[in-house]
Amino acid sequence: MKIELALEFVSKDKKFLRSLYYTLLPDNIDFPEGLEVDLFNNQNGKFTIILSSEGHFETLLSTLNELLENVEVSTTTLSEVIVNA
């Protein structure tokens, strides 16, 4: 069974979304077999992460957890940079 999750981040600040995309991009390589993560910076105020897995539900959840932690750290850091710029 294939499981697919899509996370969509929406903001009027396209530079912020682009920065978030490039911040997360290097972390998303070398996944276990059967697990895919795709990132899309849609240039229209949306940044999308799509995770899919062929039957490895626990691995998918673990990867989702890690991605959300990275998103939290990245958004906090980027927000601080914007405020202090």
MIRO-565677 format. One record per residue: x, y, z of N, C-alpha, C in turn; residue in three letters. Coordinates in Angstrom, 3 decimals, decimal comma. Each point is the difference from the previous one (the first is absolute). Last residue first. Example, Ala and Ser with C-alpha at 12.3 -4.5 7.8 and 13.67 -1.06 7.14 Angstrom:
2
<pt n_c1="12,850" n_c2="-2,250" n_c3="7,080" ca_c1="0,820" ca_c2="1,190" ca_c3="0,060" c_c1="-0,770" c_c2="1,090" c_c3="0,730" residu="ser"/>
<pt n_c1="0,290" n_c2="-5,720" n_c3="-0,070" ca_c1="-0,890" ca_c2="1,190" ca_c3="0,000" c_c1="0,900" c_c2="1,200" c_c3="0,000" residu="ala"/>
//
This chain:
85
<pt n_c1="16,731" n_c2="42,335" n_c3="10,992" ca_c1="0,641" ca_c2="0,549" ca_c3="-1,204" c_c1="-0,140" c_c2="1,505" c_c3="-0,066" residu="ala"/>
<pt n_c1="-1,842" n_c2="-3,283" n_c3="3,301" ca_c1="1,234" ca_c2="0,706" ca_c3="0,342" c_c1="0,715" c_c2="0,608" c_c3="-1,199" residu="asn"/>
<pt n_c1="-4,096" n_c2="-2,508" n_c3="-0,438" ca_c1="-0,257" ca_c2="0,978" ca_c3="1,035" c_c1="1,239" c_c2="0,850" c_c3="0,283" residu="val"/>
<pt n_c1="0,374" n_c2="-3,646" n_c3="-3,024" ca_c1="-0,852" ca_c2="1,058" ca_c3="-0,567" c_c1="-0,223" c_c2="1,105" c_c3="1,023" residu="ile"/>
<pt n_c1="2,325" n_c2="-3,829" n_c3="1,395" ca_c1="0,813" ca_c2="0,749" ca_c3="-0,953" c_c1="-0,802" c_c2="1,165" c_c3="-0,571" residu="val"/>
<pt n_c1="-2,250" n_c2="-3,010" n_c3="2,791" ca_c1="0,948" ca_c2="0,816" ca_c3="0,769" c_c1="0,862" c_c2="0,862" c_c3="-0,924" residu="glu"/>
<pt n_c1="-2,884" n_c2="-3,115" n_c3="-1,972" ca_c1="-0,781" ca_c2="1,091" ca_c3="0,601" c_c1="0,899" c_c2="0,926" c_c3="0,798" residu="ser"/>
<pt n_c1="1,890" n_c2="-3,927" n_c3="-1,794" ca_c1="-0,294" ca_c2="0,976" ca_c3="-1,055" c_c1="-0,795" c_c2="1,188" c_c3="0,542" residu="leu"/>
<pt n_c1="0,864" n_c2="-3,581" n_c3="2,966" ca_c1="1,240" ca_c2="0,692" ca_c3="-0,367" c_c1="-0,261" c_c2="1,064" c_c3="-1,056" residu="thr"/>
<pt n_c1="-3,615" n_c2="-2,740" n_c3="1,227" ca_c1="0,411" ca_c2="0,822" ca_c3="1,144" c_c1="1,238" c_c2="0,812" c_c3="-0,343" residu="thr"/>
<pt n_c1="-1,476" n_c2="-3,134" n_c3="-3,146" ca_c1="-0,905" ca_c2="1,161" ca_c3="0,044" c_c1="0,345" c_c2="0,914" c_c3="1,168" residu="thr"/>
<pt n_c1="2,488" n_c2="-4,023" n_c3="-0,428" ca_c1="0,243" ca_c2="0,900" ca_c3="-1,129" c_c1="-0,891" c_c2="1,235" c_c3="0,063" residu="ser"/>
<pt n_c1="-0,623" n_c2="-3,476" n_c3="3,163" ca_c1="1,284" ca_c2="0,667" ca_c3="0,226" c_c1="0,254" c_c2="1,041" c_c3="-1,094" residu="val"/>
<pt n_c1="-3,839" n_c2="-2,662" n_c3="-0,528" ca_c1="-0,121" ca_c2="0,853" ca_c3="1,184" c_c1="1,292" c_c2="0,783" c_c3="0,255" residu="glu"/>
<pt n_c1="-0,014" n_c2="-3,221" n_c3="-3,419" ca_c1="-0,826" ca_c2="1,153" ca_c3="-0,384" c_c1="-0,108" c_c2="0,963" c_c3="1,175" residu="val"/>
<pt n_c1="2,114" n_c2="-4,078" n_c3="0,806" ca_c1="0,848" ca_c2="0,871" ca_c3="-0,823" c_c1="-0,757" c_c2="1,245" c_c3="-0,447" residu="asn"/>
<pt n_c1="-2,412" n_c2="-3,282" n_c3="2,316" ca_c1="0,983" ca_c2="0,610" ca_c3="0,905" c_c1="0,906" c_c2="0,958" c_c3="-0,762" residu="glu"/>
<pt n_c1="-2,983" n_c2="-2,519" n_c3="-2,523" ca_c1="-0,715" ca_c2="1,036" ca_c3="0,751" c_c1="0,909" c_c2="0,676" c_c3="1,020" residu="leu"/>
<pt n_c1="1,735" n_c2="-3,662" n_c3="-2,442" ca_c1="-0,240" ca_c2="1,147" ca_c3="-0,876" c_c1="-0,700" c_c2="1,139" c_c3="0,740" residu="leu"/>
<pt n_c1="0,605" n_c2="-4,078" n_c3="2,274" ca_c1="1,278" ca_c2="0,677" ca_c3="-0,197" c_c1="-0,159" c_c2="1,241" c_c3="-0,882" residu="glu"/>
<pt n_c1="-3,773" n_c2="-2,765" n_c3="0,593" ca_c1="0,380" ca_c2="0,620" ca_c3="1,264" c_c1="1,276" c_c2="0,817" c_c3="-0,142" residu="asn"/>
<pt n_c1="-1,328" n_c2="-2,621" n_c3="-3,643" ca_c1="-0,900" ca_c2="1,146" ca_c3="0,166" c_c1="0,352" c_c2="0,760" c_c3="1,273" residu="leu"/>
<pt n_c1="2,221" n_c2="-4,028" n_c3="-0,714" ca_c1="0,490" ca_c2="1,021" ca_c3="-0,926" c_c1="-0,850" c_c2="1,262" c_c3="0,096" residu="thr"/>
<pt n_c1="-1,396" n_c2="-3,712" n_c3="2,477" ca_c1="1,268" ca_c2="0,475" ca_c3="0,538" c_c1="0,567" c_c2="1,131" c_c3="-0,868" residu="ser"/>
<pt n_c1="-3,856" n_c2="-2,241" n_c3="-1,506" ca_c1="-0,288" ca_c2="0,838" ca_c3="1,167" c_c1="1,263" c_c2="0,587" c_c3="0,606" residu="leu"/>
<pt n_c1="0,503" n_c2="-3,070" n_c3="-3,542" ca_c1="-0,646" ca_c2="1,225" ca_c3="-0,488" c_c1="-0,286" c_c2="0,944" c_c3="1,163" residu="leu"/>
<pt n_c1="1,595" n_c2="-4,260" n_c3="1,025" ca_c1="1,071" ca_c2="0,804" ca_c3="-0,592" c_c1="-0,554" c_c2="1,328" c_c3="-0,502" residu="thr"/>
<pt n_c1="-3,069" n_c2="-3,142" n_c3="1,605" ca_c1="0,811" ca_c2="0,512" ca_c3="1,104" c_c1="1,129" c_c2="0,895" c_c3="-0,510" residu="glu"/>
<pt n_c1="-2,773" n_c2="-2,259" n_c3="-3,197" ca_c1="-0,713" ca_c2="1,052" ca_c3="0,722" c_c1="0,845" c_c2="0,610" c_c3="1,108" residu="phe"/>
<pt n_c1="0,688" n_c2="-2,755" n_c3="-4,498" ca_c1="0,871" ca_c2="0,198" ca_c3="1,171" c_c1="-0,567" c_c2="1,143" c_c3="0,840" residu="his"/>
<pt n_c1="-1,749" n_c2="-1,562" n_c3="-4,418" ca_c1="-0,257" ca_c2="-0,913" ca_c3="1,100" c_c1="0,857" c_c2="0,141" c_c3="1,237" residu="gly"/>
<pt n_c1="1,055" n_c2="2,760" n_c3="-4,000" ca_c1="-0,584" ca_c2="-1,281" ca_c3="-0,391" c_c1="-0,066" c_c2="-0,916" c_c3="1,219" residu="glu"/>
<pt n_c1="0,013" n_c2="5,643" n_c3="-0,468" ca_c1="0,662" ca_c2="-1,210" ca_c3="0,462" c_c1="-0,771" c_c2="-1,218" c_c3="-0,477" residu="ser"/>
<pt n_c1="0,694" n_c2="5,922" n_c3="-0,314" ca_c1="-0,698" ca_c2="-1,223" ca_c3="-0,391" c_c1="0,830" c_c2="-1,203" c_c3="0,397" residu="ser"/>
<pt n_c1="-0,658" n_c2="5,840" n_c3="0,479" ca_c1="0,656" ca_c2="-1,207" ca_c3="0,489" c_c1="-0,807" c_c2="-1,191" c_c3="-0,476" residu="leu"/>
<pt n_c1="0,614" n_c2="5,591" n_c3="-1,154" ca_c1="-0,762" ca_c2="-1,225" ca_c3="-0,213" c_c1="0,849" c_c2="-1,183" c_c3="0,448" residu="ile"/>
<pt n_c1="-0,410" n_c2="5,717" n_c3="0,567" ca_c1="0,814" ca_c2="-1,184" ca_c3="0,246" c_c1="-0,915" c_c2="-1,205" c_c3="-0,196" residu="ile"/>
<pt n_c1="-0,086" n_c2="5,617" n_c3="-1,482" ca_c1="-0,617" ca_c2="-1,306" ca_c3="0,229" c_c1="1,062" c_c2="-1,065" c_c3="0,224" residu="thr"/>
<pt n_c1="-1,308" n_c2="5,660" n_c3="-0,170" ca_c1="1,143" ca_c2="-0,900" ca_c3="0,054" c_c1="-0,569" c_c2="-1,347" c_c3="0,422" residu="phe"/>
<pt n_c1="-2,063" n_c2="5,029" n_c3="-2,058" ca_c1="-0,129" ca_c2="-1,325" ca_c3="0,605" c_c1="1,322" c_c2="-0,753" c_c3="-0,088" residu="lys"/>
<pt n_c1="-1,086" n_c2="4,367" n_c3="-1,973" ca_c1="-0,346" ca_c2="0,124" ca_c3="1,406" c_c1="-0,208" c_c2="-1,328" c_c3="0,691" residu="gly"/>
<pt n_c1="1,380" n_c2="0,296" n_c3="-4,518" ca_c1="-1,286" ca_c2="0,697" ca_c3="0,060" c_c1="-0,485" c_c2="0,119" c_c3="1,437" residu="asn"/>
<pt n_c1="4,013" n_c2="-2,399" n_c3="-1,637" ca_c1="0,131" ca_c2="1,390" ca_c3="-0,455" c_c1="-1,318" c_c2="0,769" c_c3="0,043" residu="gln"/>
<pt n_c1="1,360" n_c2="-4,725" n_c3="1,430" ca_c1="-0,925" ca_c2="0,248" ca_c3="-1,106" c_c1="0,010" c_c2="1,426" c_c3="-0,540" residu="asn"/>
<pt n_c1="3,258" n_c2="-3,715" n_c3="2,371" ca_c1="-0,232" ca_c2="1,413" ca_c3="0,270" c_c1="-0,814" c_c2="0,512" c_c3="-1,180" residu="asn"/>
<pt n_c1="0,877" n_c2="-5,148" n_c3="2,071" ca_c1="-0,365" ca_c2="0,871" ca_c3="-1,113" c_c1="-0,205" c_c2="1,413" c_c3="0,516" residu="phe"/>
<pt n_c1="2,127" n_c2="-5,342" n_c3="1,322" ca_c1="-0,276" ca_c2="1,364" ca_c3="0,413" c_c1="-0,259" c_c2="0,844" c_c3="-1,231" residu="leu"/>
<pt n_c1="-0,025" n_c2="-5,571" n_c3="1,649" ca_c1="0,154" ca_c2="1,003" ca_c3="-1,055" c_c1="-0,396" c_c2="1,356" c_c3="0,547" residu="asp"/>
<pt n_c1="1,321" n_c2="-5,413" n_c3="1,555" ca_c1="-0,360" ca_c2="1,328" ca_c3="0,479" c_c1="0,294" c_c2="0,976" c_c3="-1,134" residu="val"/>
<pt n_c1="-0,612" n_c2="-5,779" n_c3="0,960" ca_c1="0,335" ca_c2="1,155" ca_c3="-0,834" c_c1="-0,472" c_c2="1,279" c_c3="0,660" residu="glu"/>
<pt n_c1="1,016" n_c2="-5,721" n_c3="0,849" ca_c1="-0,430" ca_c2="1,271" ca_c3="0,564" c_c1="0,468" c_c2="1,125" c_c3="-0,914" residu="leu"/>
<pt n_c1="1,080" n_c2="-4,647" n_c3="-0,743" ca_c1="-1,454" ca_c2="0,033" ca_c3="0,117" c_c1="-0,553" c_c2="1,283" c_c3="0,571" residu="gly"/>
<pt n_c1="4,993" n_c2="-1,278" n_c3="1,184" ca_c1="-0,715" ca_c2="-0,497" ca_c3="-1,171" c_c1="-1,502" c_c2="-0,008" c_c3="0,277" residu="glu"/>
<pt n_c1="2,859" n_c2="3,552" n_c3="2,759" ca_c1="-0,091" ca_c2="-1,458" ca_c3="-0,125" c_c1="-0,805" c_c2="-0,394" c_c3="-1,247" residu="pro"/>
<pt n_c1="2,520" n_c2="4,678" n_c3="-0,221" ca_c1="-1,054" ca_c2="-0,613" ca_c3="0,797" c_c1="0,017" c_c2="-1,508" c_c3="-0,168" residu="phe"/>
<pt n_c1="2,905" n_c2="4,231" n_c3="-1,637" ca_c1="0,373" ca_c2="-1,305" ca_c3="0,556" c_c1="-1,042" c_c2="-0,578" c_c3="0,958" residu="asp"/>
<pt n_c1="-0,555" n_c2="5,147" n_c3="-0,560" ca_c1="0,665" ca_c2="-0,908" ca_c3="-0,930" c_c1="0,265" c_c2="-1,323" c_c3="0,723" residu="ile"/>
<pt n_c1="-1,672" n_c2="4,738" n_c3="1,534" ca_c1="-0,934" ca_c2="-0,960" ca_c3="-0,581" c_c1="0,627" c_c2="-0,813" c_c3="-1,121" residu="asn"/>
<pt n_c1="1,836" n_c2="3,827" n_c3="2,582" ca_c1="-0,290" ca_c2="-1,082" ca_c3="0,947" c_c1="-0,785" c_c2="-1,138" c_c3="-0,626" residu="asp"/>
<pt n_c1="1,152" n_c2="4,161" n_c3="-2,341" ca_c1="1,171" ca_c2="-0,866" ca_c3="0,205" c_c1="-0,252" c_c2="-1,186" c_c3="0,935" residu="pro"/>
<pt n_c1="-3,641" n_c2="3,261" n_c3="-0,873" ca_c1="0,427" ca_c2="-0,792" ca_c3="-1,151" c_c1="1,213" c_c2="-0,905" c_c3="0,278" residu="leu"/>
<pt n_c1="-2,142" n_c2="3,463" n_c3="2,941" ca_c1="-0,347" ca_c2="-1,411" ca_c3="0,172" c_c1="0,557" c_c2="-0,901" c_c3="-1,094" residu="leu"/>
<pt n_c1="0,669" n_c2="4,759" n_c3="-0,079" ca_c1="0,486" ca_c2="-0,456" ca_c3="1,298" c_c1="-0,231" c_c2="-1,491" c_c3="0,172" residu="thr"/>
<pt n_c1="-1,699" n_c2="2,271" n_c3="-3,786" ca_c1="1,444" ca_c2="-0,223" ca_c3="-0,113" c_c1="0,623" c_c2="-0,449" c_c3="1,324" residu="tyr"/>
<pt n_c1="-4,672" n_c2="1,022" n_c3="-0,028" ca_c1="0,274" ca_c2="-1,059" ca_c3="-0,979" c_c1="1,495" c_c2="-0,320" c_c3="-0,051" residu="tyr"/>
<pt n_c1="-1,357" n_c2="3,694" n_c3="2,526" ca_c1="-0,357" ca_c2="-1,248" ca_c3="0,670" c_c1="0,290" c_c2="-1,194" c_c3="-0,904" residu="leu"/>
<pt n_c1="0,512" n_c2="4,256" n_c3="-1,856" ca_c1="1,060" ca_c2="-0,259" ca_c3="0,978" c_c1="-0,263" c_c2="-1,305" c_c3="0,752" residu="ser"/>
<pt n_c1="-3,320" n_c2="1,502" n_c3="-2,922" ca_c1="1,170" ca_c2="-0,413" ca_c3="-0,775" c_c1="1,165" c_c2="-0,337" c_c3="0,933" residu="arg"/>
<pt n_c1="-3,860" n_c2="1,788" n_c3="1,936" ca_c1="-0,239" ca_c2="-1,367" ca_c3="-0,468" c_c1="1,184" c_c2="-0,526" c_c3="-0,810" residu="leu"/>
<pt n_c1="0,162" n_c2="4,500" n_c3="1,397" ca_c1="0,049" ca_c2="-0,874" ca_c3="1,167" c_c1="-0,179" c_c2="-1,456" c_c3="-0,417" residu="phe"/>
<pt n_c1="-0,553" n_c2="3,285" n_c3="-3,246" ca_c1="1,421" ca_c2="-0,135" ca_c3="0,345" c_c1="0,172" c_c2="-0,930" c_c3="1,195" residu="lys"/>
<pt n_c1="-4,364" n_c2="1,222" n_c3="-1,400" ca_c1="0,609" ca_c2="-0,998" ca_c3="-0,885" c_c1="1,482" c_c2="-0,202" c_c3="0,292" residu="lys"/>
<pt n_c1="-4,340" n_c2="1,764" n_c3="2,799" ca_c1="1,427" ca_c2="0,311" ca_c3="-0,095" c_c1="0,710" c_c2="-1,093" c_c3="-0,811" residu="asp"/>
<pt n_c1="-4,558" n_c2="-0,292" n_c3="1,181" ca_c1="0,094" ca_c2="1,116" ca_c3="-0,956" c_c1="1,467" c_c2="0,368" c_c3="-0,244" residu="lys"/>
<pt n_c1="-1,652" n_c2="-5,045" n_c3="1,364" ca_c1="0,380" ca_c2="1,294" ca_c3="0,555" c_c1="-0,011" c_c2="1,052" c_c3="-1,105" residu="ser"/>
<pt n_c1="-0,769" n_c2="-5,704" n_c3="1,403" ca_c1="-0,505" ca_c2="1,124" ca_c3="-0,780" c_c1="0,387" c_c2="1,291" c_c3="0,701" residu="val"/>
<pt n_c1="1,076" n_c2="-5,682" n_c3="-0,317" ca_c1="0,263" ca_c2="1,205" ca_c3="0,769" c_c1="-0,367" c_c2="1,182" c_c3="-0,888" residu="phe"/>
<pt n_c1="-1,083" n_c2="-5,608" n_c3="0,234" ca_c1="0,021" ca_c2="1,225" ca_c3="-0,783" c_c1="0,169" c_c2="1,186" c_c3="0,936" residu="glu"/>
<pt n_c1="0,586" n_c2="-5,729" n_c3="-0,445" ca_c1="0,002" ca_c2="1,132" ca_c3="0,922" c_c1="0,120" c_c2="1,260" c_c3="-0,836" residu="leu"/>
<pt n_c1="-1,472" n_c2="-5,484" n_c3="-0,813" ca_c1="0,401" ca_c2="1,291" ca_c3="-0,562" c_c1="-0,121" c_c2="1,061" c_c3="1,082" residu="ala"/>
<pt n_c1="0,409" n_c2="-5,807" n_c3="-0,672" ca_c1="-0,364" ca_c2="1,159" ca_c3="0,803" c_c1="0,479" c_c2="1,257" c_c3="-0,710" residu="leu"/>
<pt n_c1="-0,973" n_c2="-5,697" n_c3="-0,940" ca_c1="0,527" ca_c2="1,281" ca_c3="-0,460" c_c1="-0,561" c_c2="1,116" c_c3="0,868" residu="glu"/>
<pt n_c1="0,721" n_c2="-5,800" n_c3="-0,602" ca_c1="-0,506" ca_c2="1,073" ca_c3="0,844" c_c1="0,637" c_c2="1,290" c_c3="-0,489" residu="ile"/>
<pt n_c1="-0,958" n_c2="-5,347" n_c3="-1,972" ca_c1="0,749" ca_c2="1,252" ca_c3="-0,051" c_c1="-0,714" c_c2="1,049" c_c3="0,846" residu="lys"/>
<pt n_c1="0,228" n_c2="-5,659" n_c3="0,050" ca_c1="-0,842" ca_c2="1,172" ca_c3="0,000" c_c1="0,893" c_c2="1,243" c_c3="0,000" residu="met"/>
//
